[in-house]
Amino acid sequence: DAGVTQSPTHLIKTRGQQVTLRCSPKSGHDTVSWYQQALGQGPQFIFQYYEEEERQRGNFPDRFSGHQFPNYSSELNVNALLLGDSALYLCASSLVGTGGAGANVLTFGAGSRLTVL
Amino acid sequence: LAKTTQPISMDSYEGQEVNITCSHNNIATNDYITWYQQFPSQGPRFIIQGYKTKVTNEVASLFIPADRKSSTLSLPRVSLSDTAVYYCLVGPYGNNRLAFGKGNQVVVIP
């Protein structure tokens, strides 16, 4: 049973560029959340997608956007990259579509390490 | 979401039992306590979750006193591979917007 898979694992961009990160949730999960983890910090919630819609959003600017596809996979897009966007971006999946089974228990991927120069 | 406070770091010797504490003074009635473990360059991994008293699984035990203002994660007989950052989170059941603090860096020494 495959867990959460993310791609790419590492990437380097320059300021002002745009980046797209991809996530495939764990089999059977229907909700995807994205987190940003700066070095030495805990993960910070960016947003959550369920039924192809953004359901919750953390304190991140509109430069951060996302999408969820009918097969539950998801993308995170960041426009106009800043040096401060350098971080590990984590995707997490869960199953909430049936009343909270496994709620609060997220399965995380290994992350995409973004470096902005 | 209720905030948590954890020690920044702690060391332990291999084979010992490790108790990791977490303070959550403002925990709400409907909040659960959840612990995650994170190794370098990996995503956090769920360890255990509880509401009150004691919860035990194959990996750890979670002790929650009656006032629920703190909790203790207990790892029996740690090995070097248990070196990781441990996060304590509180939030209502069904909430997937997890609020991570800086966590507690646990280093297991040979």
Chai-1 contact restraints between the chains, C-beta under 6 A:
chainA,res_idxA,chainB,res_idxB,connection_type,confidence,min_distance_angstrom,max_distance_angstrom,comment,restraint_id
A,S33,B,N96,contact,1.0,0.0,6.0,A-B,restraint_1
A,G42,B,F100,contact,1.0,0.0,6.0,A-B,restraint_2
A,G42,B,G101,contact,1.0,0.0,6.0,A-B,restraint_3
A,G42,B,K102,contact,1.0,0.0,6.0,A-B,restraint_4
A,G42,B,G103,contact,1.0,0.0,6.0,A-B,restraint_5
A,P43,B,F100,contact,1.0,0.0,6.0,A-B,restraint_6
A,F45,B,R97,contact,1.0,0.0,6.0,A-B,restraint_7
A,Q56,B,R97,contact,1.0,0.0,6.0,A-B,restraint_8
A,L90,B,G43,contact,1.0,0.0,6.0,A-B,restraint_9
A,S94,B,N96,contact,1.0,0.0,6.0,A-B,restraint_10
A,G100,B,G94,contact,1.0,0.0,6.0,A-B,restraint_11
A,A103,B,Y93,contact,1.0,0.0,6.0,A-B,restraint_12
A,A103,B,G94,contact,1.0,0.0,6.0,A-B,restraint_13
A,N104,B,Y32,contact,1.0,0.0,6.0,A-B,restraint_14
A,N104,B,T34,contact,1.0,0.0,6.0,A-B,restraint_15
A,V105,B,F46,contact,1.0,0.0,6.0,A-B,restraint_16
A,F108,B,G43,contact,1.0,0.0,6.0,A-B,restraint_17
A,F108,B,P44,contact,1.0,0.0,6.0,A-B,restraint_18
A,G109,B,G43,contact,1.0,0.0,6.0,A-B,restraint_19
A,A110,B,Q42,contact,1.0,0.0,6.0,A-B,restraint_20
A,A110,B,G43,contact,1.0,0.0,6.0,A-B,restraint_21
A,G111,B,G43,contact,1.0,0.0,6.0,A-B,restraint_22
